[in-house]
Amino acid sequence: MSDSAENKTIVPIFTGPTGSGKSGVIARLLEVYPRLQIISADSRQIYKNLNIGTDKPSHADLARYKYHLIDIVEPGERYTAWDFIEDASRIIAETLNRKGMPVVCGGTGLYIKSLVDGMVEIPDNDFAIRSRLESEAVEKGPEYLYKKLQEIDPQEASKIHPNNLRRITRALEIYYITGRPKSQAVAETKPPERSYDFEIVCLLPSRMRLYNNINDRVDRMIKGGLLSEVETLHNSEWRAKIDEINVIGYGELFQYFDDKNTLEEALNLMKQNSRRYAKRQITWLNSMKKIRYFETADDVVEFFLDFWRYWQIKS
C-alpha cells in the first residue's frame, strides 16, 4: 500500500450494489477490528423506523459497534448529499484526530461521488422554485421543462433523458438558484481540500451471483419479520411519508396490505425492483475514478486486513 503524492492518510470507502454482500464483509472486519468506525453511505438507512427492509445492522450490532449516520432522520425529513458530505467529513476528521480507523460503507453512489469529488448543492430553503417547476410539469408536461433546459443548459440536457423529470427539475433548480447552468457550476466545482485521501473498494460479484443474492436477501428479510414491520408502518402516521421516499420493499408490501396484489406478486416485484436498483448502482460505480473491484467477499476482507496492517505501520 503506497502513500499518495502528498503523503496523506488514506481513508477507505467500501461500496457495491445492493445484494453484493457488503454487510457480511463489515461483520467479518468488526470481529477483527471492533473499534472500527463505520460511516454509512446509505440513503435509506438514514431513516428511522425502516429497519429490516433497509437491511440495517441488528440492534445488538448497533449497540456493540460504532456505526454513524444510521437512524438520523424521520421519513420525509430532507437529508441531502450536501448534508452527508458535511456529516461524513466531520466524523472522518474526528476519528482520525483520535487515531481511529474510519471506513465509509454503502451503496449510494451520489453520496460517495459527492464526498470524493465535491458537488453542487442547492440551498435547503428553495422549495418554492421546485414547486413551481413541478406545477409546470403537470400543466405542460415534462417535454416543456426539457425544452427549457435545452435552451438554458444544452450540455446538461444532452446527458438527461427527456422523460427523466427528476434530473431535469434538478438542473433547472440549480440554474434558477445560482444563476449558472449546472454544467458550468459542476465544471467550476473543485474537490474539497482535506488532509486525507480516499481508496474506493467495490465488491461486485458476477451478475448471476448478484441476482441470486438479491432474491435470497428478500426471502431472508421476510423470514426476519419484514411483513410485520411493514404492516405496522402501513397502519401508522408514517405511511404517506414512506410512500414519498420510495424505499424498495415498503411500497410493494403496502400494495399487498391494500389488497392490490398478492404476497407472491409483491415479493417478485421487490426482487425485480432490487435488481433494477443494483443496475443503477453499478452505473454510478462505473462513473467513478480509481476504484478497485473485487468479485468475492474473501478478496475484500484480505484487502482490508492488508490495508490496516499498513495503517498500523504508518501510524
C-alpha positions in Angstrom: 0.0 0.0 0.0 1.6 3.2 -1.1 1.1 6.8 0.1 -0.5 9.4 -2.1 1.7 12.1 -3.7 1.1 14.4 -0.7 1.7 11.5 1.8 -1.9 11.8 3.0 -3.7 9.4 5.2 -5.8 7.0 3.2 -9.5 6.6 4.2 -11.2 3.5 2.6 -14.6 3.7 1.0 -16.3 0.3 0.7 -19.1 0.1 -1.8 -21.1 -2.2 -4.0 -24.6 -2.7 -5.3 -27.4 -4.0 -3.2 -27.1 -7.7 -2.5 -23.3 -7.8 -3.1 -22.5 -8.8 0.4 -21.2 -5.6 2.0 -22.8 -6.2 5.4 -21.2 -9.6 5.7 -17.8 -8.2 4.9 -18.2 -5.4 7.5 -19.3 -8.0 10.1 -16.2 -10.0 9.5 -14.0 -7.0 9.7 -15.6 -5.8 13.0 -14.7 -9.2 14.5 -11.0 -8.3 13.9 -11.2 -4.6 14.5 -14.2 -4.0 16.9 -13.2 -0.3 17.3 -13.6 0.4 13.6 -15.7 3.4 12.9 -18.3 2.6 10.2 -19.7 5.7 8.4 -22.8 4.6 6.5 -23.2 5.9 2.9 -26.8 4.5 2.5 -29.5 7.0 1.7 -32.2 4.6 3.1 -30.6 3.5 6.3 -30.6 7.2 7.4 -34.4 6.8 8.1 -35.8 5.8 11.5 -38.4 3.0 11.7 -37.2 1.4 8.4 -35.1 -1.4 9.7 -35.5 -4.8 8.1 -36.3 -3.5 4.7 -33.2 -1.4 4.5 -31.0 -4.2 5.9 -29.7 -2.2 8.8 -27.3 -3.8 11.3 -29.1 -5.5 14.1 -29.9 -3.6 17.3 -27.2 -5.7 19.0 -24.5 -4.7 16.5 -25.6 -1.1 16.6 -25.1 -1.2 20.4 -21.8 -3.1 20.3 -20.0 -1.4 17.4 -19.7 2.2 16.3 -21.9 3.0 13.3 -22.6 6.5 12.1 -25.4 8.1 10.0 -27.9 5.4 10.6 -31.4 6.3 12.1 -30.7 10.1 11.9 -33.8 11.5 10.2 -37.6 10.8 10.2 -39.2 9.5 7.0 -40.0 12.6 4.9 -37.3 14.8 6.5 -34.9 16.2 4.0 -31.3 14.9 4.1 -29.2 15.9 1.1 -25.9 14.8 -0.3 -24.5 18.0 1.0 -25.6 17.1 4.5 -23.9 13.7 4.0 -20.6 15.4 2.9 -20.7 17.7 6.0 -21.5 14.9 8.4 -19.2 12.3 7.0 -16.3 14.7 6.7 -16.7 15.8 10.3 -16.8 12.1 11.5 -13.8 11.2 9.5 -11.8 14.2 10.8 -12.8 13.4 14.4 -11.9 9.7 14.0 -8.5 10.5 12.5 -7.7 13.0 15.2 -8.3 10.2 17.8 -6.0 7.9 15.7 -9.1 5.8 14.9 -9.8 3.8 11.8 -12.8 5.1 9.7 -14.3 3.3 6.8 -17.2 4.7 4.7 -19.5 1.9 3.7 -22.6 2.0 1.5 -24.1 1.8 -2.0 -25.5 5.3 -2.6 -23.4 6.4 -5.5 -24.4 10.1 -5.2 -23.2 10.2 -1.6 -19.9 8.6 -2.4 -19.1 10.5 -5.5 -20.0 13.8 -3.8 -17.8 13.0 -0.8 -14.8 12.3 -3.1 -15.3 14.8 -5.8 -17.4 17.6 -4.3 -20.8 18.6 -5.7 -23.1 21.4 -6.5 -26.0 21.6 -4.0 -28.9 23.9 -3.8 -29.9 25.6 -0.5 -32.4 24.0 1.8 -35.0 26.8 1.6 -35.9 26.9 -2.1 -38.9 24.7 -2.2 -40.9 27.4 -4.0 -38.9 27.1 -7.1 -39.2 23.3 -7.1 -43.0 23.6 -6.5 -43.3 25.9 -9.5 -41.3 23.6 -11.7 -43.4 20.6 -10.6 -46.6 22.5 -11.4 -45.3 23.4 -14.8 -44.6 19.7 -15.5 -48.1 18.8 -14.5 -49.7 21.5 -16.6 -47.5 21.5 -19.7 -45.7 18.1 -19.5 -42.1 17.1 -18.9 -41.1 17.9 -22.5 -41.8 21.6 -21.7 -39.2 21.6 -18.9 -36.8 19.6 -21.1 -37.0 22.2 -23.9 -36.4 24.9 -21.3 -33.3 23.1 -20.1 -32.1 22.7 -23.6 -32.2 26.5 -24.0 -30.6 27.2 -20.7 -28.0 24.4 -20.5 -27.7 22.3 -23.7 -24.7 20.5 -22.3 -26.5 19.2 -19.3 -29.7 18.5 -21.3 -27.7 16.2 -23.6 -26.9 13.9 -20.6 -30.5 13.6 -19.5 -33.4 11.5 -21.0 -36.3 13.8 -21.9 -38.6 11.8 -19.6 -36.3 12.0 -16.5 -38.3 14.7 -14.8 -36.4 14.5 -11.5 -33.0 15.3 -13.2 -34.5 17.9 -15.4 -36.1 19.6 -12.5 -32.8 19.4 -10.5 -30.8 21.0 -13.3 -33.3 23.8 -13.6 -33.4 24.4 -9.9 -29.6 24.9 -9.8 -29.8 27.4 -12.7 -32.6 29.5 -11.1 -31.0 29.5 -7.6 -27.3 30.0 -8.6 -27.8 31.9 -11.9 -25.4 29.4 -13.6 -26.1 26.4 -15.7 -25.5 23.2 -13.9 -22.8 22.1 -16.3 -20.9 25.3 -15.6 -21.3 25.1 -11.9 -20.1 21.5 -11.9 -17.1 22.4 -14.0 -16.1 25.1 -11.6 -16.5 22.8 -8.5 -13.2 21.6 -7.2 -12.7 18.6 -4.9 -12.7 19.8 -1.3 -9.3 20.3 0.4 -8.6 17.7 3.1 -5.7 16.2 4.9 -6.6 12.7 3.8 -7.4 10.9 0.5 -9.8 8.1 -0.4 -9.3 4.5 -1.6 -12.5 3.2 -3.1 -13.1 -0.6 -2.9 -16.1 -2.2 -4.6 -17.5 -5.7 -4.1 -19.0 -6.7 -7.4 -20.0 -10.4 -7.8 -20.9 -11.9 -11.2 -24.3 -10.8 -12.4 -25.8 -14.2 -11.8 -24.5 -14.4 -8.2 -25.6 -10.9 -7.5 -29.2 -11.6 -8.7 -29.3 -14.8 -6.7 -28.1 -12.9 -3.6 -30.8 -10.3 -4.2 -33.5 -12.9 -4.3 -32.1 -14.7 -1.2 -32.0 -11.3 0.5 -35.7 -10.6 0.0 -36.5 -14.1 1.3 -34.3 -13.5 4.3 -36.0 -10.2 5.1 -39.4 -11.9 5.0 -38.2 -14.6 7.4 -36.7 -11.9 9.6 -40.0 -10.1 10.1 -40.4 -7.6 7.3 -44.1 -8.3 6.9 -44.8 -7.4 10.5 -42.6 -4.3 10.2 -44.4 -3.1 7.0 -47.9 -3.9 8.4 -47.1 -1.7 11.5 -46.0 1.2 9.3 -48.9 0.7 6.9 -51.3 1.4 9.8 -49.2 4.3 11.1 -48.9 8.0 10.5 -45.7 7.3 8.5 -47.4 5.6 5.6 -47.6 8.6 3.3 -44.1 9.8 4.1 -42.7 6.4 3.4 -44.5 6.3 0.1 -42.9 9.6 -0.8 -39.3 8.4 -0.2 -39.9 5.2 -2.3 -37.9 2.6 -0.4 -37.8 -0.8 -2.1 -39.8 -3.3 -0.1 -42.1 -1.0 1.6 -44.2 0.3 -1.3 -44.6 -3.2 -2.8 -45.8 -4.6 0.5 -48.0 -1.6 1.2 -49.8 -2.6 -2.0 -50.2 -6.1 -0.6 -51.7 -4.8 2.6 -54.0 -2.6 0.4 -55.2 -5.8 -1.3 -53.8 -4.6 -4.7 -51.6 -7.6 -5.2 -50.8 -11.0 -3.7 -47.9 -11.6 -1.5 -46.1 -13.6 -4.2 -46.6 -10.7 -6.6 -45.3 -8.2 -4.1 -42.2 -10.3 -3.4 -41.5 -10.8 -7.1 -41.8 -7.1 -7.6 -39.4 -6.4 -4.7 -36.8 -8.7 -6.3 -37.3 -7.1 -9.7 -37.0 -3.6 -8.4 -33.9 -4.5 -6.3 -32.3 -5.9 -9.5 -33.0 -2.7 -11.3 -31.7 -0.7 -8.5 -28.5 -2.7 -8.5 -28.0 -1.9 -12.2 -28.3 1.8 -11.5 -25.8 1.5 -8.6 -23.4 -0.3 -10.9 -23.7 2.6 -13.4 -22.8 5.1 -10.7 -19.8 3.0 -9.7 -18.6 2.8 -13.2 -18.6 6.6 -13.4 -16.1 6.9 -10.5 -12.3 7.1 -11.0 -9.7 4.9 -9.4 -12.0 2.2 -8.0 -10.8 -1.3 -7.1 -13.1 -4.1 -8.0 -13.3 -7.5 -6.2 -15.6 -10.3 -7.0 -15.6 -12.2 -3.7 -16.0 -11.2 -0.1 -12.9 -13.1 0.8 -10.8 -10.9 -1.5 -12.3 -7.8 0.0 -11.6 -8.9 3.6 -8.0 -9.8 2.7 -7.5 -6.4 1.1 -8.7 -4.6 4.2 -6.6 -6.8 6.5 -3.6 -5.8 4.4 -4.7 -2.2 4.4 -4.9 -2.0 8.2 -1.6 -3.7 8.7 -0.2 -0.9 6.5 -2.2 1.7 8.5 -0.7 0.5 11.8 2.8 0.6 10.5 2.3 4.0 9.0 0.8 5.3 12.3 
